[in-house]
């Protein structure tokens, strides 16, 4: 396994699997490629090549790798589709586990918690050739199969069991993870024992399509989101042919945006109405095009725009965007939130403050942001 950070370059002499990695870079949009190196972009996570070799990509921050792994998992845990109320990345032995093994451990812990709460059973229609009559006789099939076996009945009947589509998909995922994990085989095996009566999924697309998450089964939501990842859907990108690889990668721009919004919502909501990703204005009125969607809008005695940028040096383009927000949202105050930078800009009728947050101490950092916004 190789660990790198955002925008770091891997040269041919640094990696014995460079040719395989190059093919992956050619087939995907997650890495920059030149004739002498492959370079990470702004994605964090894991690339697992067909040979089994893994490249772990962590955020470009000044901190030990084990702290960065915890941070990545905490940030992923704020994504809507991956929220899990017992999720606590700090509980994981991150100093001993790669990010890929942490992804697997997190999933297994979620499934374990789901089982402790009780898996949902339902009536499933089955067809079988039985020695006793049950349900509905399938006449044509019974004649074909049992003309010489009058003691048997080919019937259709409903059976109350665990063989639901979500459980078939979870079982398929557990079997896959048990094959590839080095650190979590035992837990995967124990969970599989609990699903002994469940079949494996033979059609992932069909089984996923049959799952409906509602208020009665919300505890399945995060598990199914991770199941889609590990079985090759959504965030988990499967490349075939010459570039056969699995990539579990998350855009740091999105992670940072959601992570900040989660903390702002929690800490600001007592003093402001907090709107996230609310598109209320457009750059032009006629035609009404080019929607403007600030990351966060605070409504109180005045309207304040908060926007996030996963970068250490905001660009001129970022400032033009802030100017558009000020004009179209009729606000005098905009705060641009970045990982570390602090700065201040003022025009005749609006101001932009660049506020640096400490990602490893977010509660205190966002409280300071609240003080700055409130003018205290």
Protein Blocks (a to p, Z undefined) as FASTA:
>chain_A
ZZddehiacdfklpmklmmmmmmmmmmckbccdfkbccddfbecddddfkopacdddddd
dddfklmmmmmmmmmmmpmklgcfkbcfklpcfklpcfklmmmmmmmmmmmmmmmnopad
dddddddddfbdehjadfklmmmmmmmmmkbccdddddddfkbfklmmmmmmmmmmmmmp
mklmmmmmmmmmmmmmpccdfblklmmmmpccdfklmmmmmmmmmmmmmnopajlccdeh
jlgccdddddfklmmmmmmmmmmmmmmmmmpccdehiafbdfbfbdcehiaddfbdcddf
bccdddddddfbdcfklmmmmmmmmmmnopabdcdddfkbccddddfkbccddddddfkl
mmlmmmmmmmmmnoZZ
